[in-house]
């Protein structure tokens, strides 16, 4: 396993001070040990360390649990960033203490699996946040309200709009500013403190 550490990410879960360790399944190149040393040195100034991946969801990645265990400094809160499609794997991971919090990314529309995962996090009293990634041509006000309804107990509800040009979505018309405003407004009263964080 390998890790790429972002020493401070101000947009993953504002206003928390978080370092993000991006884990992938490549050959061990010493980056896990180097990242762990950096996190240990910085732990007094951090609220948490978050574990994420640029590729496959961590819940689907063999060896990810070992990497998370090696990276997490003692007594520092940890968060897993996941699409939340495997409730059983998330239950195993959080039950074993590899992560204390979850940030569930929902892109476009919420699935039944993601809805079930949010119910699990709520039922067991875990701290969790939701990032709704609004996709042109897929996410409308109805989809946003469905996500917000399922996320009523979350501690953070964050929204980002997907830029089709940056994401290689040829032929997809980008959101107009008024459409984004309407989507953001549609979740008002359904979740606490919804926050729009711009385009990705």
C-alpha positions in Angstrom: 0.0 0.0 0.0 1.0 3.6 -0.6 -0.1 6.9 0.9 -0.2 10.5 -0.2 -0.7 12.9 2.6 -2.3 16.3 2.3 -1.1 18.1 5.4 -4.2 20.3 5.7 -7.5 20.2 3.8 -9.8 23.1 4.5 -12.7 21.9 2.3 -13.2 18.3 3.3 -15.1 19.2 6.5 -14.9 22.8 7.4 -14.1 24.2 9.9 -12.2 21.2 11.2 -8.4 21.0 10.9 -7.9 17.7 9.0 -5.0 16.0 7.3 -6.1 13.7 4.5 -4.2 10.4 3.8 -5.0 9.2 0.2 -4.4 5.5 0.2 -3.9 3.3 -2.9 -3.1 -0.3 -3.5 0.4 0.1 -5.1 3.6 -1.5 -4.0 4.9 -0.4 -0.6 7.3 2.5 -1.3 7.8 3.7 2.3 5.1 6.4 1.9 2.9 4.8 4.6 5.7 5.1 7.2 6.6 8.6 6.1 3.0 9.8 6.3 2.5 8.2 9.7 5.6 10.0 11.0 4.2 13.3 9.7 0.8 12.7 11.2 2.3 11.8 14.6 4.4 15.0 14.6 1.3 17.1 13.7 -1.4 15.4 15.8 -1.6 18.2 18.5 -2.7 20.7 15.8 -5.2 18.4 14.1 -8.9 17.7 14.8 -8.7 14.5 12.8 -7.0 12.5 10.1 -9.2 11.5 7.2 -8.6 8.4 5.0 -9.6 8.6 1.4 -8.6 7.2 -2.0 -8.2 8.7 -5.5 -9.4 5.5 -7.0 -11.5 2.7 -5.6 -13.6 3.3 -2.5 -11.5 2.3 0.6 -14.2 -0.1 1.7 -13.5 -2.1 -1.5 -9.7 -2.0 -1.3 -7.8 -5.0 0.1 -5.3 -3.9 2.6 -6.8 -0.5 3.3 -7.6 -1.4 7.0 -3.9 -2.3 7.6 -2.8 1.0 6.1 -5.3 3.0 8.1 -4.2 1.3 11.3 -0.5 2.0 10.5 -1.3 5.7 9.7 -3.6 6.7 12.6 -1.8 8.3 15.6 -3.1 7.2 19.0 -5.8 9.4 20.5 -6.4 11.3 17.2 -9.9 11.1 15.7 -10.1 9.5 12.3 -12.6 9.8 9.5 -13.2 7.6 6.5 -14.3 9.2 3.2 -16.5 6.7 1.4 -19.3 6.3 -1.2 -21.1 4.4 1.5 -22.3 1.5 -0.7 -21.1 -1.3 1.7 -22.7 -0.9 5.1 -21.3 -4.2 6.4 -17.7 -3.3 5.6 -18.2 0.1 7.2 -19.7 -1.5 10.3 -16.7 -3.8 10.5 -14.2 -0.9 10.1 -15.9 1.5 12.6 -16.7 -1.3 15.0 -13.0 -2.3 15.1 -12.0 1.4 15.8 -10.2 2.1 12.5 -12.5 5.2 12.0 -14.5 7.3 14.4 -16.4 9.3 11.8 -17.6 9.0 8.2 -18.0 11.4 5.4 -20.3 9.8 2.8 -20.0 11.1 -0.8 -23.2 10.9 -2.8 -22.8 11.7 -6.4 -25.8 12.5 -8.5 -28.6 10.6 -6.7 -28.7 8.5 -3.6 -28.8 4.8 -3.9 -30.6 2.3 -1.7 -27.2 1.1 -0.4 -26.2 4.6 0.6 -29.6 5.2 2.3 -29.1 2.1 4.3 -25.6 3.2 5.3 -26.8 6.5 6.5 -29.5 4.8 8.6 -26.8 2.6 10.1 -24.6 5.5 11.0 -27.6 7.3 12.6 -28.8 4.3 14.5 -25.4 3.6 16.0 -24.8 7.2 16.9 -21.7 7.7 14.8 -20.6 11.2 13.8 -21.2 11.5 10.1 -21.3 14.0 7.3 -22.6 14.0 3.8 -21.1 15.5 0.7 -23.7 15.8 -2.1 -22.0 16.1 -5.5 -24.5 17.7 -7.9 -24.1 16.3 -11.4 -25.6 18.2 -14.4 -28.3 16.2 -16.1 -28.7 13.8 -13.1 -29.2 15.9 -10.0 -32.3 17.9 -9.8 -34.2 19.4 -6.8 -36.1 16.1 -6.2 -32.8 14.2 -6.0 -31.3 16.8 -3.6 -34.3 16.6 -1.3 -34.0 12.8 -1.3 -30.4 13.1 -0.3 -31.2 15.6 2.4 -34.2 13.6 3.8 -31.8 10.6 4.2 -29.2 12.8 5.8 -31.3 14.6 8.4 -29.1 13.5 11.3 -25.8 14.3 9.8 -23.4 16.8 11.4 -22.3 18.3 8.2 -24.2 18.6 4.9 -21.9 19.8 2.2 -22.6 20.4 -1.5 -20.4 20.6 -4.5 -21.4 21.1 -8.2 -19.6 18.9 -10.7 -18.0 20.8 -13.6 -18.5 18.5 -16.7 -15.4 20.0 -18.4 -13.1 19.1 -15.5 -14.6 15.7 -15.3 -14.4 14.6 -18.9 -18.2 14.6 -19.4 -18.3 15.5 -23.1 -21.5 17.0 -24.3 -23.0 17.6 -20.9 -24.2 21.1 -20.3 -22.8 22.7 -17.2 -25.0 24.0 -14.4 -26.0 27.7 -14.7 -25.5 29.7 -11.6 -29.3 30.0 -11.0 -29.6 26.2 -11.2 -27.0 25.8 -8.5 -28.7 28.3 -6.3 -32.0 26.5 -6.7 -30.4 23.2 -5.8 -28.8 24.6 -2.7 -32.0 26.3 -1.7 -34.0 23.1 -2.1 -32.5 21.4 1.0 -33.3 24.3 3.3 -35.1 23.1 6.4 -34.2 19.5 5.7 -30.7 19.5 7.1 -28.7 21.6 9.5 -26.4 24.3 8.1 -26.2 23.2 4.5 -23.0 24.5 2.9 -22.1 25.0 -0.7 -18.4 24.6 -1.4 -18.2 25.4 -5.1 -17.3 23.4 -8.2 -15.2 20.3 -8.5 
